[in-house]
Amino acid sequence: HNQDSRVRVFQFRRNYGKSAALAQGFKEARGELLVTLDADLQDDPEEIPNLIRKLEEGYDLVSGWKKHRRDRLVKRVTSRIFNRVTCLLTGLKMHDINCGLKCYRREVTDTIKVYGQLHRFLPVLAQWAGFRVGEVVVQHHPRKYGKTKFGVSRFAAGFFDLLTVLFITRYTRRPLHLFGSVGMLAFLAGLGISAYLAYERLFLQRYLSNRPLLFLGILLVIVGIQFVSIGLLGEMITESNKNRDEYALRKVLS
């Protein structure tokens, strides 16, 4: 930045993670098109024009596809599994969701809120918000700078984040649909067990005081009611905290 006044550097007080870095970059960026690129230069900056050309075909977010990855076998395999599972559960048709090389229209970065470790799922969040998402094959070079942070714990954390994304995209505005469904299943199961035990007691004259099934039925009924109550509370909280639109406009025709 000392050599070029157009370059701005933002230094955090500590390492807050990639999502925080992207959120700050999106906030400070001034252009209508934004490009993200990891600092290790495994992704080639010369691919940026290809992403922009793809974006001009009508897409709102274009991600790179490291079709020929220059990583260790274990990382390639786990990445493929992660991408397949994510696409299967979210309906997104991509090969490389977490590629660091991406090009965005400003509307996308203004709409999507990045926090935690959800940077891995930006294409999923963009598609859920109604934006067109595409990808283009890019070159991938062997690592020259820094050390990979990949590991089993990171892989596991990615799937927990996937659960977060699934909840955000499906139930953020309707928590009762999730908690209510689970609660009703538990309640009906408990009710069925209780009805069966009542039949045994009334018509077969069997004692129930020492039956574990009795306690299971009561427990399921109570848990079911609690889950439904949590869903209702979630609906009330959601309704009272609507501070932004739940949709994004592409354009207005007049």
Buried (B, 14 or more C-beta within 10 A) or exposed (E): EEEEEEEEEEEEEEEEBBBBBBBBBBEEBEEEBBBBBEEBEBBBEEBBEBBBEBBEEEBBBBBBBBEEBEBEEEBBEBBEEBBEEBBEBBEBEBBBBBBBBBBBBBBBBEBBEBEEBBBBBBBBBBBBBEBBBBBBBBBBEEBEEEEEEBEEEEBEBBEEBBEBBBEBBEBEEBBBBBBBBBBBEBBEBBBEBBEEBEEBBEEEEEEEEEBEEBEBBBEBBEBBBBBBEBBBEBBEEBEEEEEEEEEBEEEEEE
